[in-house]
Every structure is written in C-alpha cells, then in structure tokens.
Amino acid sequence: MGARLLLAGAALLAGCTTPPPYVPPAAPLPAQWKEGADAAFWRLAQGGEGVQADWWTHYADPELNHLQLQALEGNPGLAQSAARLRAAQAALAGARAPLLPQLGLNAASSRAQATPGGHAASNQSLGLSASWEVDLWGRVSGTVNAAQASSEASAADLAAARLSLQAQVAQSYFALRAAEAQQQLLAAVLDTYDQSRTLTRNRVRAGVAPPSDADQAEAQYQSTRAQSFEAAANRAQWEHALAALLGQAPSSFALQPSAQLPQAPQVPLALPAQLLLRRPDIAASERRAAAANAQLGVAQSAFFPALTLSASAGFRASSLASLISAPNLVWALGPQLALALFDGGARNAARESALANVELAGAAYRAAVLAALQEVEDALSSAAALQQQAQAQALAVAAAQRALTVAENQYRAGLVGYLNVLSAQASLLAGQRSQIELQRQQLVAVNSLLKNLGGGWAPAP
C-alpha cells in the first residue's frame, strides 16, 4: 500500500511541471538583399537551387579542386574540430545511459567479533541489484536533449570549420596565382625595358640622345627587376601558407606555375530567409540555444523529488559452502523518493544561471544572424564595386597602351625626350599590375560571397 501511495503522489507531482517548450530565437530577416542588386556576378537562385556543396568547383580549376581535397584530409585545425564532435557524441551517449536500468553485481565476505573473547561470526553475500530513475519531470530527458543539441552544434561547428578552411585555401590559391601573374607580367616588361636600354644606348653612342636617357632606362630596368623579386617572394610566401593549410611542411610542398588566373563564377544567390538554412555557424548558434533551453528544464526539475525504482536479489549466509541455497535467498523491491529540503540556495542559483544562459544563447543567435547578413551584404557591395573598377581599369590600361605607342613613336622621331617614354611605360605597368590585383580581389570577393552564403552546406535531415 505504501509503495502505491508513493507512486500515486509522484504521478501527481509530475503534472505540476513540464520542461519549457523550445521556440527558436527570433532574428531580423529582410525580404531582399540591399547591395549589388543589378550586378552581373550573381543571379537569383531558382527553386531549391543553391551554392554547390563542393562550391569551389564553380571556379573550374582542377588544381584548386585537388588542393581542397588535400586540405580536408590533412588540416590539423579541422582534426581538432572533428575530435570535439566525437567528444560531444560521447557525452550524448553518456547522457542517454540513465534512460535504461542500471544493473550491478555485489559480492562480500566478512568476519566480525562483537567483544574481545566473544563469539566471531562470518557473513557471506552474493547478489544482483537494479535501479532505474523514473523520468517524471524531465530531468533525464532534458539532459539527453541538451546533449543532443550540443552534439548537433558541434557537428555544425565542424561544418563551419570545414567551410572556413575551404575559403582560406581558395583565397591563398588566388593570391599565389596573382603573384605568378605579376611575375609573368614583370618578366615580359623586363624584356621590353631591356630593348629600351639597348635603344637608348645606341642613340647615345650615335650622339642623337643625351647620356641621361641611358641612365634613366637603366634605372627603370633595375627598379622593375626589384619588383619582380618582390613578386617571387610573395608567391613563395603564399605557397608556404597553402602548405600549412594542407597540413604539410613548406619544404615538402610545391605547386606548378599556371599560365593564368581562374575566372570568377556567377553565384546563384538565395534570399535572406534561406540563409538560415545554409550557414553552419547559424545552425550551431540555434542548437546551442536549444541546449540552453533543455538545461533550463533540468534546473527546474531539481525542485521536485527524484523517483527511483530499485530491486535486489541474492544470497546471504554465514558459510560460503551453503551460500547459494533456497533458504538463504533474500530480495527487496520498492520505490524511493529523494528531495533536498535545504541546499543553501543552490537550486535557485542553478535555475537563474540556466535562465541567463537561455538569454545569452538567444542573443548570440541573433548576433550570428546579423553578422551573416552583414557579411553577405559586404561581399555583394565589394564584388559589385570591384566589377565596376575592373571595367574602368581595363579602359585605363588600353589608354595607357595607346599613350605609350605615341610616346615611343615621338621619341624615335626626336620630338620628345626619353622622360616621356619612361612616364608612359611606368603608367602602363602600374595599370597592368592594378588590373591583376583587381582580378585577385574579384576572385576573393566572390569566394567570400560563396563562403558567406554557406558554401552549399545543408543541415543533416
């Protein structure tokens, strides 16, 4: 009868509390993107279309594809994120353990004597015990839900780390190829400047040009050589950076030169609301909000008694030889309620801490959404501006080329001094170098846009 009353009372108490329902935090989402609305580097995604999971293949560069695969296999930072995920999954498995009964085996042997000279008695026992906490008010299930959400957040963290790594590999690769393009440009220009040195020397020897023309041509040639050494050093440093991202020593990694920079692709751009489904960092923040909510339920359940069903059966005797026999069989079965009556305010403090963590996780989620929106808008505005800059720079280079042709013709005709040619050559070289740098910046801007759109990542079903 007592056990029945205890169970009935526990069931009545169970109706007094339920874990708080989880509602994902609200976040401001505009209907449309603000920047780059009429730019040609993106188009509105159709239907369920989005950025590909292997989004770097948009650049159609086999070498970049190979580097990305190497980075996923060898990057030590990614290995750390994977280890954190395994730890979270192990914690989830541990949290699920109380959902099942706990079984134990007990064996003991003792000999006791009450007083000096008194009768000594032996006691032998062997038995099994089982216990199970009835999850009436969600302490166990809340712990499991929190661990589940934390594990899912760690999985999203791993996806975010993978996405960040892929973007870094692409950005470093573009910088390396841009440095190569600068090297190739400077090598071609040096050939032209060497011809100019020969021309001016011949004109000086012929007495049709002052010696300063030869000195100016030599100075320009050597200055450009210095720039070529700088470009070579830049390429080497970016190659070292790629090696580190791939988890390799710089001395064991080398990349063959390429004839040209990759082309920036057109990006299928999803609407802002779809961004929440594509960004792993946002998904991780949302899962942490869910975990905080579940932990609040666990903290609230501490105000109610824990109901445990326990059972034991075994043998107890004074002699080991007669231990396992029917007369020595003992058993016990019954429920137990346990509730702390005074804890110095520990439960209240735990509940207030859990409430604060819910607010913290909600604010962190909203901050992550706003940061994601800003990053996409920044990438859109940057890509749009760079597109216009590249068009203007192409016109500037064409004009500089025409100006150089005119200056060279006038110099050969004796109409202008060599300083005019030097100025035109320097202007053309600066314009061509800026053109390469703008190409790199365009690649990086589109790369940033692809990354900030989630890189084709999608949450697990």
C-alpha positions as CSV (number, residue, x, y, z in Angstrom):
1,M,0.0,0.0,0.0
2,G,2.8,2.4,0.9
3,A,4.5,1.9,-2.4
4,R,1.2,2.5,-4.3
5,L,0.7,5.8,-2.4
6,L,4.3,6.8,-3.1
7,L,3.8,6.2,-6.9
8,A,0.5,8.0,-6.9
9,G,2.0,11.0,-5.2
10,A,4.9,11.1,-7.7
11,A,2.5,10.9,-10.6
12,L,0.5,13.8,-9.2
13,L,3.7,15.9,-8.8
14,A,4.7,15.1,-12.4
15,G,1.7,17.0,-13.6
16,C,3.0,20.1,-11.8
17,T,6.0,20.7,-14.0
18,T,6.9,20.2,-17.6
19,P,10.1,21.2,-19.4
20,P,9.8,24.7,-21.1
21,P,8.8,24.4,-24.7
22,Y,11.6,25.4,-27.1
23,V,11.0,28.2,-29.6
24,P,13.9,29.2,-31.8
25,P,15.1,32.8,-31.2
26,A,13.6,35.4,-33.5
27,A,16.0,37.2,-35.8
28,P,15.5,40.2,-38.2
29,L,15.4,39.0,-41.8
30,P,14.9,41.4,-44.7
31,A,13.0,40.3,-47.7
32,Q,15.7,41.2,-50.2
33,W,19.4,42.0,-50.3
34,K,20.4,45.6,-50.3
35,E,23.7,45.6,-52.2
36,G,24.6,44.6,-55.7
37,A,21.0,44.2,-56.9
38,D,21.9,44.9,-60.6
39,A,25.3,43.3,-60.7
40,A,26.2,40.6,-63.2
41,F,28.2,38.4,-60.9
42,W,25.1,36.8,-59.4
43,R,21.6,35.7,-60.3
44,L,18.6,34.7,-58.2
45,A,18.6,31.0,-57.3
46,Q,15.7,29.1,-58.9
47,G,13.6,26.8,-56.8
48,G,15.7,24.8,-54.4
49,E,18.9,25.7,-56.2
50,G,21.8,27.0,-54.2
51,V,25.6,27.0,-54.0
52,Q,27.1,23.6,-54.6
53,A,28.4,21.6,-51.7
54,D,31.8,21.5,-53.5
55,W,31.4,25.2,-54.2
56,W,35.0,25.8,-55.2
57,T,34.4,23.8,-58.4
58,H,32.5,26.9,-59.6
59,Y,36.0,28.2,-60.5
60,A,36.6,25.2,-62.8
61,D,40.2,24.9,-61.7
62,P,41.5,21.3,-61.3
63,E,44.4,22.3,-59.2
64,L,42.2,24.1,-56.7
65,N,39.9,21.1,-56.6
66,H,42.9,18.9,-55.7
67,L,44.1,21.3,-53.0
68,Q,40.7,21.3,-51.3
69,L,40.7,17.6,-51.0
70,Q,44.2,17.6,-49.5
71,A,43.2,20.3,-47.0
72,L,40.2,18.3,-45.8
73,E,42.4,15.3,-45.2
74,G,45.4,16.9,-43.7
75,N,44.5,20.2,-41.9
76,P,45.2,19.9,-38.2
77,G,42.7,22.5,-37.2
78,L,39.9,20.5,-38.9
79,A,41.1,17.4,-37.0
80,Q,40.6,19.4,-33.7
81,S,37.0,20.2,-34.7
82,A,36.4,16.6,-35.6
83,A,37.7,15.5,-32.2
84,R,35.4,17.9,-30.4
85,L,32.5,16.4,-32.3
86,R,33.5,12.9,-31.2
87,A,33.7,14.2,-27.6
88,A,30.2,15.7,-27.9
89,Q,28.8,12.5,-29.3
90,A,30.4,10.5,-26.5
91,A,28.8,12.9,-24.0
92,L,25.4,12.3,-25.6
93,A,25.9,8.5,-25.3
94,G,26.7,9.1,-21.6
95,A,23.6,11.3,-21.1
96,R,21.4,8.5,-22.6
97,A,22.6,5.9,-20.1
98,P,20.1,6.8,-17.3
99,L,17.2,6.1,-19.7
100,L,18.0,2.4,-19.1
101,P,18.1,0.5,-15.8
102,Q,21.4,0.2,-14.1
103,L,22.5,-3.3,-13.1
104,G,25.1,-4.3,-10.6
105,L,26.7,-7.4,-9.1
106,N,27.7,-7.4,-5.4
107,A,29.8,-9.9,-3.5
108,A,31.1,-9.6,0.0
109,S,32.8,-11.7,2.7
110,S,33.3,-10.5,6.3
111,R,34.1,-11.9,9.7
112,A,33.2,-9.9,12.8
113,Q,33.6,-10.2,16.6
114,A,31.5,-8.2,18.9
115,T,33.8,-8.0,22.0
116,P,37.2,-9.5,22.9
117,G,36.7,-13.1,23.7
118,G,33.2,-13.1,22.3
119,H,31.7,-15.2,19.5
120,A,33.1,-14.5,16.0
121,A,30.6,-14.6,13.1
122,S,31.1,-14.9,9.4
123,N,28.9,-13.3,6.7
124,Q,28.9,-14.1,3.0
125,S,26.7,-12.5,0.4
126,L,26.3,-12.6,-3.4
127,G,23.6,-10.7,-5.3
128,L,22.3,-8.6,-8.2
129,S,20.9,-5.1,-7.9
130,A,19.0,-3.0,-10.4
131,S,17.8,0.7,-10.2
132,W,16.0,3.0,-12.6
133,E,15.1,6.6,-12.2
134,V,11.6,7.3,-13.5
135,D,11.8,10.5,-15.6
136,L,8.6,12.0,-14.3
137,W,9.5,15.7,-14.7
138,G,12.1,15.6,-17.5
139,R,15.5,15.7,-15.7
140,V,16.9,12.7,-17.6
141,S,15.2,13.6,-20.9
142,G,16.2,17.2,-20.6
143,T,19.8,16.2,-20.1
144,V,19.6,14.0,-23.1
145,N,18.0,16.8,-25.2
146,A,20.7,19.2,-24.1
147,A,23.5,16.7,-25.0
148,Q,21.8,16.0,-28.3
149,A,21.6,19.7,-29.2
150,S,25.2,20.2,-28.1
151,S,26.3,17.3,-30.3
152,E,24.4,18.8,-33.3
153,A,26.1,22.2,-32.5
154,S,29.5,20.5,-32.6
155,A,28.6,18.9,-35.9
156,A,27.7,22.3,-37.3
157,D,30.9,23.7,-35.8
158,L,32.8,21.1,-37.8
159,A,31.0,22.1,-41.0
160,A,31.8,25.8,-40.3
161,A,35.4,25.0,-39.7
162,R,35.5,23.0,-42.9
163,L,33.8,25.9,-44.8
164,S,36.3,28.4,-43.4
165,L,39.2,26.2,-44.3
166,Q,37.9,25.8,-47.9
167,A,37.6,29.6,-48.2
168,Q,41.1,30.1,-46.8
169,V,42.6,27.5,-49.3
170,A,40.8,29.2,-52.2
171,Q,41.9,32.7,-51.1
172,S,45.5,31.7,-50.7
173,Y,45.4,29.9,-54.0
174,F,44.1,33.0,-55.8
175,A,46.8,35.2,-54.1
176,L,49.5,32.7,-55.3
177,R,48.2,32.7,-58.8
178,A,48.0,36.5,-58.8
179,A,51.6,36.7,-57.6
180,E,52.5,34.4,-60.5
181,A,50.7,36.7,-62.9
182,Q,52.6,39.6,-61.6
183,Q,55.8,37.7,-62.1
184,Q,54.9,36.9,-65.7
185,L,53.9,40.5,-66.4
186,L,57.2,41.8,-64.9
187,A,59.2,39.3,-66.9
188,A,57.6,40.4,-70.1
189,V,58.0,44.1,-69.2
190,L,61.7,43.5,-68.4
191,D,62.3,42.1,-71.9
192,T,60.7,45.3,-73.3
193,Y,62.7,47.5,-70.9
194,D,65.9,45.7,-71.9
195,Q,65.2,46.5,-75.5
196,S,64.7,50.1,-74.5
197,R,68.1,50.1,-72.7
198,T,69.7,48.9,-75.9
199,L,67.9,51.5,-78.0
200,T,68.9,54.4,-75.7
201,R,72.5,53.3,-75.6
202,N,72.7,53.1,-79.3
203,R,71.1,56.6,-79.6
204,V,73.6,57.9,-77.0
205,R,76.5,56.4,-79.0
206,A,75.1,57.9,-82.2
207,G,75.0,61.3,-80.5
208,V,71.3,61.8,-81.0
209,A,70.4,61.4,-77.3
210,P,71.9,62.7,-74.1
211,P,73.7,60.2,-71.7
212,S,70.9,60.8,-69.2
213,D,68.5,58.8,-71.4
214,A,70.6,55.7,-71.0
215,D,70.8,56.2,-67.2
216,Q,67.0,56.7,-67.0
217,A,66.4,53.5,-69.0
218,E,68.8,51.6,-66.8
219,A,67.2,52.9,-63.6
220,Q,63.8,51.9,-64.8
221,Y,65.0,48.4,-65.7
222,Q,66.6,47.8,-62.3
223,S,63.6,49.1,-60.5
224,T,61.4,46.7,-62.3
225,R,63.8,43.8,-61.5
226,A,63.4,44.7,-57.9
227,Q,59.6,44.5,-58.2
228,S,60.0,41.0,-59.9
229,F,62.0,39.8,-56.9
230,E,59.2,41.0,-54.6
231,A,56.6,39.2,-56.6
232,A,58.6,36.0,-56.4
233,A,58.8,36.3,-52.6
234,N,55.1,36.9,-52.4
235,R,54.4,33.8,-54.4
236,A,56.7,31.7,-52.2
237,Q,55.0,33.0,-49.0
238,W,51.6,32.1,-50.4
239,E,52.9,28.7,-51.3
240,H,54.1,28.3,-47.7
241,A,50.6,29.4,-46.4
242,L,48.9,26.8,-48.6
243,A,51.3,24.1,-47.3
244,A,50.3,24.9,-43.7
245,L,46.6,24.8,-44.6
246,L,47.1,21.4,-46.2
247,G,48.9,20.1,-43.1
248,Q,52.3,19.8,-44.8
249,A,55.7,21.3,-44.2
250,P,56.6,24.0,-46.7
251,S,59.7,22.1,-47.7
252,S,57.7,19.2,-48.9
253,F,55.0,21.2,-50.9
254,A,55.4,22.8,-54.3
255,L,52.8,24.0,-56.8
256,Q,53.5,24.2,-60.5
257,P,53.1,27.6,-62.1
258,S,49.9,28.3,-64.1
259,A,49.5,30.4,-67.2
260,Q,46.5,32.4,-65.9
261,L,44.3,33.3,-63.1
262,P,40.9,31.4,-62.6
263,Q,37.8,33.2,-63.7
264,A,35.3,34.4,-61.1
265,P,32.0,32.4,-61.5
266,Q,28.4,33.7,-61.4
267,V,26.8,33.0,-58.0
268,P,23.3,31.6,-57.5
269,L,22.1,33.9,-54.7
270,A,19.4,32.7,-52.3
271,L,17.1,35.1,-50.4
272,P,18.0,36.2,-46.9
273,A,15.5,33.8,-45.2
274,Q,17.1,30.9,-46.9
275,L,20.5,31.9,-45.4
276,L,19.4,30.5,-42.1
277,L,19.2,27.0,-43.6
278,R,22.6,27.3,-45.3
279,R,25.0,28.7,-42.7
280,P,26.5,26.1,-40.3
281,D,27.6,28.8,-37.8
282,I,24.0,30.0,-37.6
283,A,22.8,26.4,-37.2
284,A,25.4,25.9,-34.4
285,S,24.1,29.0,-32.6
286,E,20.5,27.8,-32.9
287,R,21.4,24.4,-31.5
288,R,23.2,26.0,-28.5
289,A,20.0,28.0,-27.8
290,A,18.1,24.7,-27.8
291,A,20.7,23.1,-25.5
292,A,20.3,26.1,-23.1
293,N,16.6,25.7,-23.1
294,A,16.8,22.0,-22.3
295,Q,19.3,22.7,-19.4
296,L,16.7,25.2,-18.0
297,G,14.3,22.3,-17.8
298,V,16.9,20.2,-16.0
299,A,17.4,23.0,-13.5
300,Q,13.7,23.3,-12.9
301,S,13.3,19.6,-12.3
302,A,15.7,19.8,-9.3
303,F,12.8,21.4,-7.3
304,F,10.9,18.1,-7.5
305,P,11.8,14.7,-5.9
306,A,13.7,12.1,-7.8
307,L,11.7,8.8,-8.0
308,T,13.9,5.7,-8.3
309,L,12.7,2.1,-8.6
310,S,15.2,-0.4,-7.2
311,A,15.3,-4.1,-6.8
312,S,17.8,-6.6,-5.5
313,A,18.1,-10.3,-5.1
314,G,20.8,-12.6,-3.8
315,F,22.1,-15.0,-1.2
316,R,23.3,-14.3,2.3
317,A,24.8,-16.9,4.7
318,S,27.4,-17.4,7.3
319,S,29.2,-20.1,5.3
320,L,30.4,-19.9,1.8
321,A,29.6,-23.6,1.2
322,S,25.9,-23.1,1.9
323,L,25.6,-19.6,0.4
324,I,23.7,-20.5,-2.8
325,S,20.7,-22.3,-1.5
326,A,17.0,-21.5,-1.3
327,P,16.8,-20.8,2.5
328,N,19.5,-18.1,2.1
329,L,17.7,-16.2,-0.7
330,V,16.9,-12.6,0.0
331,W,15.3,-10.0,-2.2
332,A,14.0,-6.4,-2.0
333,L,11.8,-4.3,-4.3
334,G,10.4,-0.8,-4.0
335,P,10.3,2.8,-5.0
336,Q,12.3,5.7,-3.4
337,L,11.6,9.4,-3.4
338,A,14.5,11.8,-2.7
339,L,14.2,15.6,-2.4
340,A,16.6,18.1,-0.9
341,L,14.8,20.2,1.7
342,F,17.6,22.8,2.2
343,D,20.5,23.4,-0.1
344,G,21.6,26.9,0.7
345,G,20.0,28.3,-2.5
346,A,22.0,26.1,-4.8
347,R,18.9,25.1,-6.9
348,N,17.7,28.7,-7.2
349,A,21.2,29.7,-8.3
350,A,21.3,26.9,-10.9
351,R,17.9,27.9,-12.2
352,E,18.9,31.6,-12.5
353,S,22.1,30.6,-14.2
354,A,20.2,28.5,-16.7
355,L,17.8,31.3,-17.4
356,A,20.7,33.6,-18.1
357,N,22.2,31.1,-20.4
358,V,19.0,30.9,-22.4
359,E,19.1,34.7,-22.8
360,L,22.8,34.5,-23.7
361,A,22.2,31.8,-26.3
362,G,19.3,33.8,-27.8
363,A,21.4,36.9,-28.1
364,A,24.3,35.0,-29.6
365,Y,22.0,33.5,-32.2
366,R,20.6,36.9,-33.2
367,A,24.2,38.3,-33.3
368,A,25.2,35.4,-35.6
369,V,22.3,36.1,-38.0
370,L,23.1,39.8,-38.1
371,A,26.8,39.1,-38.7
372,A,25.9,36.7,-41.5
373,L,23.6,39.3,-43.1
374,Q,26.4,41.9,-42.9
375,E,29.0,39.6,-44.3
376,V,26.8,38.8,-47.4
377,E,26.0,42.5,-47.9
378,D,29.7,43.4,-47.6
379,A,30.6,40.7,-50.1
380,L,27.9,41.8,-52.5
381,S,28.9,45.5,-52.3
382,S,32.6,44.6,-52.7
383,A,32.0,42.4,-55.7
384,A,29.8,45.0,-57.4
385,A,32.3,47.8,-56.8
386,L,35.2,45.6,-58.0
387,Q,33.3,44.7,-61.1
388,Q,33.0,48.4,-62.0
389,Q,36.6,49.0,-61.0
390,A,37.8,46.2,-63.3
391,Q,35.9,47.7,-66.2
392,A,37.3,51.2,-65.6
393,Q,40.8,49.7,-65.2
394,A,40.6,47.9,-68.5
395,L,39.8,51.2,-70.2
396,A,42.7,52.8,-68.4
397,V,45.2,50.1,-69.5
398,A,44.0,50.4,-73.1
399,A,44.5,54.2,-72.9
400,A,48.0,53.8,-71.3
401,Q,49.0,51.4,-74.1
402,R,48.0,53.9,-76.7
403,A,49.8,56.7,-74.9
404,L,53.0,54.6,-74.8
405,T,52.8,53.9,-78.5
406,V,52.6,57.6,-79.3
407,A,55.4,58.5,-76.9
408,E,57.7,55.8,-78.4
409,N,57.0,57.0,-81.9
410,Q,57.6,60.6,-80.9
411,Y,60.9,59.7,-79.2
412,R,62.2,57.9,-82.2
413,A,61.3,60.9,-84.3
414,G,63.1,63.2,-81.9
415,L,60.0,65.1,-81.0
416,V,60.1,64.4,-77.2
417,G,62.7,63.4,-74.6
418,Y,63.0,59.9,-73.2
419,L,61.3,61.0,-70.0
420,N,58.0,61.0,-71.8
421,V,58.6,57.3,-72.8
422,L,59.5,56.5,-69.2
423,S,56.4,58.1,-67.8
424,A,54.2,56.3,-70.3
425,Q,55.9,52.9,-69.6
426,A,55.5,53.4,-65.8
427,S,51.9,54.3,-66.2
428,L,51.1,51.2,-68.3
429,L,53.0,48.9,-66.0
430,A,51.2,50.3,-62.9
431,G,47.8,49.9,-64.7
432,Q,48.6,46.3,-65.7
433,R,49.6,45.4,-62.2
434,S,46.5,47.1,-60.8
435,Q,44.5,45.1,-63.3
436,I,45.9,41.8,-62.0
437,E,45.3,42.9,-58.4
438,L,41.7,43.7,-59.2
439,Q,41.3,40.2,-60.7
440,R,42.5,38.7,-57.5
441,Q,40.2,40.9,-55.4
442,Q,37.3,39.9,-57.6
443,L,38.1,36.2,-57.1
444,V,38.4,36.8,-53.3
445,A,35.1,38.8,-53.2
446,V,33.2,36.1,-55.0
447,N,34.9,33.5,-52.8
448,S,33.8,35.4,-49.7
449,L,30.2,35.6,-51.1
450,L,30.2,31.8,-51.7
451,K,31.5,31.2,-48.2
452,N,29.1,33.6,-46.5
453,L,26.2,32.0,-48.3
454,G,27.1,28.7,-46.6
455,G,29.2,27.2,-49.3
456,G,26.4,24.8,-50.3
457,W,26.2,23.4,-46.7
458,A,22.9,21.9,-45.7
459,P,21.9,20.6,-42.2
460,A,21.5,16.9,-41.8
461,P,17.9,15.6,-42.3
